[in-house]
Amino acid sequence: MNFSIQSVYNWYRDTLRNPKYRWWIILGTLAYLVSPIDIAPDFLPVIGQIDDLAIAVLLISEVSQMAIDHFKSRQTEKDSASEATSTYSEGTARTVDVEASSVQ
């Protein structure tokens, strides 16, 4: 089995973006952060805080990226809906048919 930090990160990100498991991952991450049982125990001066900080940064960055993507998609849907209604209602007002004839 090929174990790497990148594979763990990809698993975490993909699972967090799955709506079925999203809240379980968020709650599990928060439980890990407050739990005294860690990969590196918190009583170790620097290393104990670094793993908690890395997990917290990972959670915050992924959740904020999902929120940004959600708001962008809502804005795109809103813009396309308003564009569709404005094109339909103003489409005939913008089109002008002109017949030209020479005047002598």
C-alpha positions, 0 to 999 in steps of 0.5 A, a space after each residue: 500500500 502506497 502511503 503518503 501525505 498527498 494521498 491522505 490529503 486527497 482522501 480528506 478533501 474528496 470525502 469532505 466535498 462529498 455531501 454524504 460524509 461532510 458533517 462526519 468529517 467536520 465533526 471528526 476533525 473538531 473532535 480530533 482537535 479537542 481530544 488529548 489523544 493525537 498523533 503527536 500528544 499536546 504535552 510535547 512543546 512544539 510538535 504537539 501543537 503543530 499537528 493540531 495547527 496543520 489539521 485546523 488549517 486544512 479544515 479551514 482552507 477546505 471549508 472556505 474553498 467549498 463556501 467560495 465555490 458555492 457562492 460563485 455557483 449561486 452568483 453564476 446561476 443568478 446572473 444567467 437567470 437574470 440574463 435569460 429574463 432580460 434577453 427574453 423581455 428586451 430581445 425584441 426591443 433591441 432589434 430594429 428592422 430598417 428599410 432604406 430607400 434613397 431620397 432625391 
